Amino acid sequence: MMIAATTLKATGVLAVLSTVLAIAAIWVVLTDPVTVATAVNTGDLSSVFGLLTRAIADAVRTILRYL
């Protein structure tokens, strides 16, 4: 029973993290499409990862401000 509970908790955490990453990726594509298109065209995705981390950090900062 312990393994099943741990597996369900880990799956839940992974689902939440995947959802956050997907929402951030959609946000970056909608707000900065030129950078994303350039990164995909050149194959250098470091700028997209930077935008993703900045978007997630801004979201966390905004959520923490309301708490």
Phi and psi restraints in degrees (range 20) as a CNS / XPLOR table:
assign (resid 1 and name C) (resid 2 and name N)
       (resid 2 and name CA) (resid 2 and name C) 1.0 -64.9 20.0 2
assign (resid 2 and name N) (resid 2 and name CA)
       (resid 2 and name C) (resid 3 and name N) 1.0 -39.2 20.0 2
assign (resid 2 and name C) (resid 3 and name N)
       (resid 3 and name CA) (resid 3 and name C) 1.0 -67.3 20.0 2
assign (resid 3 and name N) (resid 3 and name CA)
       (resid 3 and name C) (resid 4 and name N) 1.0 -38.9 20.0 2
assign (resid 3 and name C) (resid 4 and name N)
       (resid 4 and name CA) (resid 4 and name C) 1.0 -64.6 20.0 2
assign (resid 4 and name N) (resid 4 and name CA)
       (resid 4 and name C) (resid 5 and name N) 1.0 -42.0 20.0 2
assign (resid 4 and name C) (resid 5 and name N)
       (resid 5 and name CA) (resid 5 and name C) 1.0 -66.2 20.0 2
assign (resid 5 and name N) (resid 5 and name CA)
       (resid 5 and name C) (resid 6 and name N) 1.0 -41.6 20.0 2
assign (resid 5 and name C) (resid 6 and name N)
       (resid 6 and name CA) (resid 6 and name C) 1.0 -65.4 20.0 2
assign (resid 6 and name N) (resid 6 and name CA)
       (resid 6 and name C) (resid 7 and name N) 1.0 -40.6 20.0 2
assign (resid 6 and name C) (resid 7 and name N)
       (resid 7 and name CA) (resid 7 and name C) 1.0 -63.9 20.0 2
assign (resid 7 and name N) (resid 7 and name CA)
       (resid 7 and name C) (resid 8 and name N) 1.0 -42.2 20.0 2
assign (resid 7 and name C) (resid 8 and name N)
       (resid 8 and name CA) (resid 8 and name C) 1.0 -65.0 20.0 2
assign (resid 8 and name N) (resid 8 and name CA)
       (resid 8 and name C) (resid 9 and name N) 1.0 -39.7 20.0 2
assign (resid 8 and name C) (resid 9 and name N)
       (resid 9 and name CA) (resid 9 and name C) 1.0 -65.2 20.0 2
assign (resid 9 and name N) (resid 9 and name CA)
       (resid 9 and name C) (resid 10 and name N) 1.0 -43.6 20.0 2
assign (resid 9 and name C) (resid 10 and name N)
       (resid 10 and name CA) (resid 10 and name C) 1.0 -64.7 20.0 2
assign (resid 10 and name N) (resid 10 and name CA)
       (resid 10 and name C) (resid 11 and name N) 1.0 -39.5 20.0 2
assign (resid 10 and name C) (resid 11 and name N)
       (resid 11 and name CA) (resid 11 and name C) 1.0 -65.0 20.0 2
assign (resid 11 and name N) (resid 11 and name CA)
       (resid 11 and name C) (resid 12 and name N) 1.0 -39.6 20.0 2
assign (resid 11 and name C) (resid 12 and name N)
       (resid 12 and name CA) (resid 12 and name C) 1.0 -63.8 20.0 2
assign (resid 12 and name N) (resid 12 and name CA)
       (resid 12 and name C) (resid 13 and name N) 1.0 -44.4 20.0 2
assign (resid 12 and name C) (resid 13 and name N)
       (resid 13 and name CA) (resid 13 and name C) 1.0 -63.4 20.0 2
assign (resid 13 and name N) (resid 13 and name CA)
       (resid 13 and name C) (resid 14 and name N) 1.0 -42.6 20.0 2
assign (resid 13 and name C) (resid 14 and name N)
       (resid 14 and name CA) (resid 14 and name C) 1.0 -63.9 20.0 2
assign (resid 14 and name N) (resid 14 and name CA)
       (resid 14 and name C) (resid 15 and name N) 1.0 -37.7 20.0 2
assign (resid 14 and name C) (resid 15 and name N)
       (resid 15 and name CA) (resid 15 and name C) 1.0 -65.6 20.0 2
assign (resid 15 and name N) (resid 15 and name CA)
       (resid 15 and name C) (resid 16 and name N) 1.0 -42.0 20.0 2
assign (resid 15 and name C) (resid 16 and name N)
       (resid 16 and name CA) (resid 16 and name C) 1.0 -65.3 20.0 2
assign (resid 16 and name N) (resid 16 and name CA)
       (resid 16 and name C) (resid 17 and name N) 1.0 -43.8 20.0 2
assign (resid 16 and name C) (resid 17 and name N)
       (resid 17 and name CA) (resid 17 and name C) 1.0 -64.8 20.0 2
assign (resid 17 and name N) (resid 17 and name CA)
       (resid 17 and name C) (resid 18 and name N) 1.0 -39.3 20.0 2
assign (resid 17 and name C) (resid 18 and name N)
       (resid 18 and name CA) (resid 18 and name C) 1.0 -65.3 20.0 2
assign (resid 18 and name N) (resid 18 and name CA)
       (resid 18 and name C) (resid 19 and name N) 1.0 -38.5 20.0 2
assign (resid 18 and name C) (resid 19 and name N)
       (resid 19 and name CA) (resid 19 and name C) 1.0 -65.9 20.0 2
assign (resid 19 and name N) (resid 19 and name CA)
       (resid 19 and name C) (resid 20 and name N) 1.0 -43.2 20.0 2
assign (resid 19 and name C) (resid 20 and name N)
       (resid 20 and name CA) (resid 20 and name C) 1.0 -62.3 20.0 2
assign (resid 20 and name N) (resid 20 and name CA)
       (resid 20 and name C) (resid 21 and name N) 1.0 -43.3 20.0 2
assign (resid 20 and name C) (resid 21 and name N)
       (resid 21 and name CA) (resid 21 and name C) 1.0 -65.7 20.0 2
assign (resid 21 and name N) (resid 21 and name CA)
       (resid 21 and name C) (resid 22 and name N) 1.0 -39.9 20.0 2
assign (resid 21 and name C) (resid 22 and name N)
       (resid 22 and name CA) (resid 22 and name C) 1.0 -65.4 20.0 2
assign (resid 22 and name N) (resid 22 and name CA)
       (resid 22 and name C) (resid 23 and name N) 1.0 -42.7 20.0 2
assign (resid 22 and name C) (resid 23 and name N)
       (resid 23 and name CA) (resid 23 and name C) 1.0 -64.5 20.0 2
assign (resid 23 and name N) (resid 23 and name CA)
       (resid 23 and name C) (resid 24 and name N) 1.0 -40.8 20.0 2
assign (resid 23 and name C) (resid 24 and name N)
       (resid 24 and name CA) (resid 24 and name C) 1.0 -64.9 20.0 2
assign (resid 24 and name N) (resid 24 and name CA)
       (resid 24 and name C) (resid 25 and name N) 1.0 -38.9 20.0 2
assign (resid 24 and name C) (resid 25 and name N)
       (resid 25 and name CA) (resid 25 and name C) 1.0 -65.2 20.0 2
assign (resid 25 and name N) (resid 25 and name CA)
       (resid 25 and name C) (resid 26 and name N) 1.0 -42.5 20.0 2
assign (resid 25 and name C) (resid 26 and name N)
       (resid 26 and name CA) (resid 26 and name C) 1.0 -63.5 20.0 2
assign (resid 26 and name N) (resid 26 and name CA)
       (resid 26 and name C) (resid 27 and name N) 1.0 -42.0 20.0 2
assign (resid 26 and name C) (resid 27 and name N)
       (resid 27 and name CA) (resid 27 and name C) 1.0 -60.4 20.0 2
assign (resid 27 and name N) (resid 27 and name CA)
       (resid 27 and name C) (resid 28 and name N) 1.0 -44.0 20.0 2
assign (resid 27 and name C) (resid 28 and name N)
       (resid 28 and name CA) (resid 28 and name C) 1.0 -66.4 20.0 2
assign (resid 28 and name N) (resid 28 and name CA)
       (resid 28 and name C) (resid 29 and name N) 1.0 -40.4 20.0 2
assign (resid 28 and name C) (resid 29 and name N)
       (resid 29 and name CA) (resid 29 and name C) 1.0 -64.5 20.0 2
assign (resid 29 and name N) (resid 29 and name CA)
       (resid 29 and name C) (resid 30 and name N) 1.0 -38.0 20.0 2
assign (resid 29 and name C) (resid 30 and name N)
       (resid 30 and name CA) (resid 30 and name C) 1.0 -77.5 20.0 2
assign (resid 30 and name N) (resid 30 and name CA)
       (resid 30 and name C) (resid 31 and name N) 1.0 -32.8 20.0 2
assign (resid 30 and name C) (resid 31 and name N)
       (resid 31 and name CA) (resid 31 and name C) 1.0 -92.5 20.0 2
assign (resid 31 and name N) (resid 31 and name CA)
       (resid 31 and name C) (resid 32 and name N) 1.0 -24.6 20.0 2
assign (resid 31 and name C) (resid 32 and name N)
       (resid 32 and name CA) (resid 32 and name C) 1.0 -140.1 20.0 2
assign (resid 32 and name N) (resid 32 and name CA)
       (resid 32 and name C) (resid 33 and name N) 1.0 65.2 20.0 2
assign (resid 32 and name C) (resid 33 and name N)
       (resid 33 and name CA) (resid 33 and name C) 1.0 -68.2 20.0 2
assign (resid 33 and name N) (resid 33 and name CA)
       (resid 33 and name C) (resid 34 and name N) 1.0 -28.2 20.0 2
assign (resid 33 and name C) (resid 34 and name N)
       (resid 34 and name CA) (resid 34 and name C) 1.0 -67.6 20.0 2
assign (resid 34 and name N) (resid 34 and name CA)
       (resid 34 and name C) (resid 35 and name N) 1.0 -43.4 20.0 2
assign (resid 34 and name C) (resid 35 and name N)
       (resid 35 and name CA) (resid 35 and name C) 1.0 -64.1 20.0 2
assign (resid 35 and name N) (resid 35 and name CA)
       (resid 35 and name C) (resid 36 and name N) 1.0 -41.9 20.0 2
assign (resid 35 and name C) (resid 36 and name N)
       (resid 36 and name CA) (resid 36 and name C) 1.0 -64.6 20.0 2
assign (resid 36 and name N) (resid 36 and name CA)
       (resid 36 and name C) (resid 37 and name N) 1.0 -44.7 20.0 2
assign (resid 36 and name C) (resid 37 and name N)
       (resid 37 and name CA) (resid 37 and name C) 1.0 -63.6 20.0 2
assign (resid 37 and name N) (resid 37 and name CA)
       (resid 37 and name C) (resid 38 and name N) 1.0 -40.7 20.0 2
assign (resid 37 and name C) (resid 38 and name N)
       (resid 38 and name CA) (resid 38 and name C) 1.0 -64.9 20.0 2
assign (resid 38 and name N) (resid 38 and name CA)
       (resid 38 and name C) (resid 39 and name N) 1.0 -42.1 20.0 2
assign (resid 38 and name C) (resid 39 and name N)
       (resid 39 and name CA) (resid 39 and name C) 1.0 -64.8 20.0 2
assign (resid 39 and name N) (resid 39 and name CA)
       (resid 39 and name C) (resid 40 and name N) 1.0 -41.1 20.0 2
assign (resid 39 and name C) (resid 40 and name N)
       (resid 40 and name CA) (resid 40 and name C) 1.0 -68.6 20.0 2
assign (resid 40 and name N) (resid 40 and name CA)
       (resid 40 and name C) (resid 41 and name N) 1.0 -38.2 20.0 2
assign (resid 40 and name C) (resid 41 and name N)
       (resid 41 and name CA) (resid 41 and name C) 1.0 -66.6 20.0 2
assign (resid 41 and name N) (resid 41 and name CA)
       (resid 41 and name C) (resid 42 and name N) 1.0 -41.8 20.0 2
assign (resid 41 and name C) (resid 42 and name N)
       (resid 42 and name CA) (resid 42 and name C) 1.0 -85.6 20.0 2
assign (resid 42 and name N) (resid 42 and name CA)
       (resid 42 and name C) (resid 43 and name N) 1.0 -18.7 20.0 2
assign (resid 42 and name C) (resid 43 and name N)
       (resid 43 and name CA) (resid 43 and name C) 1.0 85.7 20.0 2
assign (resid 43 and name N) (resid 43 and name CA)
       (resid 43 and name C) (resid 44 and name N) 1.0 2.3 20.0 2
assign (resid 43 and name C) (resid 44 and name N)
       (resid 44 and name CA) (resid 44 and name C) 1.0 -98.9 20.0 2
assign (resid 44 and name N) (resid 44 and name CA)
       (resid 44 and name C) (resid 45 and name N) 1.0 100.1 20.0 2
assign (resid 44 and name C) (resid 45 and name N)
       (resid 45 and name CA) (resid 45 and name C) 1.0 -92.7 20.0 2
assign (resid 45 and name N) (resid 45 and name CA)
       (resid 45 and name C) (resid 46 and name N) 1.0 9.0 20.0 2
assign (resid 45 and name C) (resid 46 and name N)
       (resid 46 and name CA) (resid 46 and name C) 1.0 -64.4 20.0 2
assign (resid 46 and name N) (resid 46 and name CA)
       (resid 46 and name C) (resid 47 and name N) 1.0 -34.9 20.0 2
assign (resid 46 and name C) (resid 47 and name N)
       (resid 47 and name CA) (resid 47 and name C) 1.0 -68.7 20.0 2
assign (resid 47 and name N) (resid 47 and name CA)
       (resid 47 and name C) (resid 48 and name N) 1.0 -34.7 20.0 2
assign (resid 47 and name C) (resid 48 and name N)
       (resid 48 and name CA) (resid 48 and name C) 1.0 -68.7 20.0 2
assign (resid 48 and name N) (resid 48 and name CA)
       (resid 48 and name C) (resid 49 and name N) 1.0 -41.3 20.0 2
assign (resid 48 and name C) (resid 49 and name N)
       (resid 49 and name CA) (resid 49 and name C) 1.0 -63.3 20.0 2
assign (resid 49 and name N) (resid 49 and name CA)
       (resid 49 and name C) (resid 50 and name N) 1.0 -37.2 20.0 2
assign (resid 49 and name C) (resid 50 and name N)
       (resid 50 and name CA) (resid 50 and name C) 1.0 -63.2 20.0 2
assign (resid 50 and name N) (resid 50 and name CA)
       (resid 50 and name C) (resid 51 and name N) 1.0 -42.4 20.0 2
assign (resid 50 and name C) (resid 51 and name N)
       (resid 51 and name CA) (resid 51 and name C) 1.0 -64.9 20.0 2
assign (resid 51 and name N) (resid 51 and name CA)
       (resid 51 and name C) (resid 52 and name N) 1.0 -39.1 20.0 2
assign (resid 51 and name C) (resid 52 and name N)
       (resid 52 and name CA) (resid 52 and name C) 1.0 -63.7 20.0 2
assign (resid 52 and name N) (resid 52 and name CA)
       (resid 52 and name C) (resid 53 and name N) 1.0 -46.1 20.0 2
assign (resid 52 and name C) (resid 53 and name N)
       (resid 53 and name CA) (resid 53 and name C) 1.0 -65.8 20.0 2
assign (resid 53 and name N) (resid 53 and name CA)
       (resid 53 and name C) (resid 54 and name N) 1.0 -37.2 20.0 2
assign (resid 53 and name C) (resid 54 and name N)
       (resid 54 and name CA) (resid 54 and name C) 1.0 -65.9 20.0 2
assign (resid 54 and name N) (resid 54 and name CA)
       (resid 54 and name C) (resid 55 and name N) 1.0 -40.2 20.0 2
assign (resid 54 and name C) (resid 55 and name N)
       (resid 55 and name CA) (resid 55 and name C) 1.0 -65.5 20.0 2
assign (resid 55 and name N) (resid 55 and name CA)
       (resid 55 and name C) (resid 56 and name N) 1.0 -42.4 20.0 2
assign (resid 55 and name C) (resid 56 and name N)
       (resid 56 and name CA) (resid 56 and name C) 1.0 -67.7 20.0 2
assign (resid 56 and name N) (resid 56 and name CA)
       (resid 56 and name C) (resid 57 and name N) 1.0 -40.7 20.0 2
assign (resid 56 and name C) (resid 57 and name N)
       (resid 57 and name CA) (resid 57 and name C) 1.0 -64.1 20.0 2
assign (resid 57 and name N) (resid 57 and name CA)
       (resid 57 and name C) (resid 58 and name N) 1.0 -40.6 20.0 2
assign (resid 57 and name C) (resid 58 and name N)
       (resid 58 and name CA) (resid 58 and name C) 1.0 -63.7 20.0 2
assign (resid 58 and name N) (resid 58 and name CA)
       (resid 58 and name C) (resid 59 and name N) 1.0 -39.6 20.0 2
assign (resid 58 and name C) (resid 59 and name N)
       (resid 59 and name CA) (resid 59 and name C) 1.0 -65.7 20.0 2
assign (resid 59 and name N) (resid 59 and name CA)
       (resid 59 and name C) (resid 60 and name N) 1.0 -42.7 20.0 2
assign (resid 59 and name C) (resid 60 and name N)
       (resid 60 and name CA) (resid 60 and name C) 1.0 -64.5 20.0 2
assign (resid 60 and name N) (resid 60 and name CA)
       (resid 60 and name C) (resid 61 and name N) 1.0 -41.9 20.0 2
assign (resid 60 and name C) (resid 61 and name N)
       (resid 61 and name CA) (resid 61 and name C) 1.0 -61.7 20.0 2
assign (resid 61 and name N) (resid 61 and name CA)
       (resid 61 and name C) (resid 62 and name N) 1.0 -41.5 20.0 2
assign (resid 61 and name C) (resid 62 and name N)
       (resid 62 and name CA) (resid 62 and name C) 1.0 -66.2 20.0 2
assign (resid 62 and name N) (resid 62 and name CA)
       (resid 62 and name C) (resid 63 and name N) 1.0 -42.8 20.0 2
assign (resid 62 and name C) (resid 63 and name N)
       (resid 63 and name CA) (resid 63 and name C) 1.0 -63.8 20.0 2
assign (resid 63 and name N) (resid 63 and name CA)
       (resid 63 and name C) (resid 64 and name N) 1.0 -43.7 20.0 2
assign (resid 63 and name C) (resid 64 and name N)
       (resid 64 and name CA) (resid 64 and name C) 1.0 -66.1 20.0 2
assign (resid 64 and name N) (resid 64 and name CA)
       (resid 64 and name C) (resid 65 and name N) 1.0 -30.5 20.0 2
assign (resid 64 and name C) (resid 65 and name N)
       (resid 65 and name CA) (resid 65 and name C) 1.0 -65.0 20.0 2
assign (resid 65 and name N) (resid 65 and name CA)
       (resid 65 and name C) (resid 66 and name N) 1.0 -34.5 20.0 2
assign (resid 65 and name C) (resid 66 and name N)
       (resid 66 and name CA) (resid 66 and name C) 1.0 -79.6 20.0 2
assign (resid 66 and name N) (resid 66 and name CA)
       (resid 66 and name C) (resid 67 and name N) 1.0 -17.2 20.0 2
